[in-house]
Amino acid sequence: FTAYSNHRYDVCDYFNVDPHLGGNQALIELRQALTAREMRYILDIVPNHCGVLHPWFTDARTDPDAPTADFFTFNRRPDDYAAWLGVKTLPKLNYRSEKLRQVMYAAKDSVFRRWLQPPYSADGWRIDVANMLARQGRDQLAVDVGRGIRQAVKEENPQAYLMGENFFDGSPQLQGDMLDAVMNYAGFSMPVWYWLGGFTAFYKGGTLTSPQPWRAETLAASWQASLASIPWVVARQQFNSLGSHDTGRIRFTCGGDLGLNRMAAVLLFTYLGTPCVYYGEEIGLGDAASQEKRQPMPWEESAWDMDLRAFYQKLIALRKESSALIKGGFQVLLAEDQTFAFLRDSEQELLISVAFRGPGERAAFGLPVAHGAVPDGLEFVELFSGRRARVENGILPLPAIGPGGAVWRAWL
């Protein structure tokens, strides 16, 4: 939307695309081009706050009787007002205002509805800082507003994907009456990061870190606890990623280790939920020694890691056609310090993902699979190497593996 900053979370007009990005006509043309290619898109929005130069705020700041005066919380005009994390350029919207609710999502021509309607026909929304929305001091209106937004979005397009940013436990928003998904940092990404490279947590006033990586048992327990807190159908919709514009790239997390990078990609594409590739991950973008995450995409293919790109393409193809990954179950088979394995299963096939963190090489070993109801005599084929292994006495014999991931597939 129209704004004055690079990040554009300081919106000054929710009803128009920023002219610097081509304006509304450019979005219409994008919609048409995507439809021709059978592709979809979702829009990013920050309904928690707007920009200090938004006319809603400039009017309310100078005039207590302005039509938008109750859109904000002023302790004393003009400069003492509620803002996102105290950032004065981002005044927080006040959802005690019924008029604001109408403008943002309830009315037929509201912001959330407008962009889902033709000619823009967006396929969903990503809500910035969704965990903070409609929460302000004693006013904890997140449930009312969250349910209202969902009703509006689903009335316009029942298939629209409604996803929110949340670095914490998103389960209160994931019970089927608010969001379809969150950016699954707590339920997927962070456990993977902590298993790969040690623990880091941010809190008010500082950072808590430990160079000691999590054990695989802790990774498994964390994933399972998150799954247990939300309905299964919602768990299948979660938005999983290995990095984003707010976090270090996966190459940095892996310390530049290509094997670990590939292992993380295997986990991303074979775990429960919707995998998201942050631009450039597929070609090795990033510096192993830097947390820089917003660098431009290099379009010169000579700078790309084409082997890594081919690896991602193979995982994407698998994710698109595998019934076990699209709709199958999930069960941990092994969680053993540096080794982690889980089963995805459907009526047509079984997939087993095996991840080894290292260091060094794990010698050939037998993976117990009987507790996953994997029958004896079933033959598995490894996706990348083509190696074969057959289950005997409830054990799948696996070859030696270095730091990295493997995907074993069998058809029923």
Summary of the structure (lengths in Angstrom):
residues: 412
radius of gyration: 23.5
end to end distance: 49.6
largest distance: 78.2
contacts: 1305
relative contact order: 0.07
helix: 34%
strand: 24%
